[in-house]
């Protein structure tokens, strides 16, 4: 996987991280669920990079 594809995946996953983090915070009014959500997203991105 070349560098431009990796950067594209990071941008594609960055939007759900920002928008989804805000939605999770609005739903739970706490940062703990936001951290769990962000960690799950990092695991998914890590799975894409490991290929």
N, C-alpha and C positions, 0 to 999 in steps of 0.2 A: 504494500500500500504506500503510495507516494505521499509527500508532505502536503500537497494541495488537497488531497482527499481527506487526510487527517484533520486539517484545519476546517474543511467543510463540515465534517462530522461535529467538531467542537462548536461551530456556529449554529448548526442545526439543533444541537442539544442545549446550547446556551439560552435560547429563547424559552424553552419549557422550564429551564431552571429559574429564570427571572420571573416569568409570568406565573408559573405553577407555584413558585415559592410564595408569591403574593397571595395567591388564592388559598393556599394551605394556611398561611398566617391569618387571613381573614376568616377562615372557617374555624380555626382552633384558638385564635388569639394568644398564641404561644410560639416561641421559637423552637422548642424541642421537636414538634412534628415537622417543622421546616428542615431542620438538620437531618432528620430521618429521610425525608423526601430527597434532599440533595445527595445524601449518601447513596440512596438507591439509584439515582441518575448517574452518579459516578461509576457505580458498578456496571451499569448498562453500557456506558461509554467505554469502560475498560474492556468489556467483552468484545466490543467492536474493534478496539485497537489490538487486541490479542490475536485477531485473525490474520 
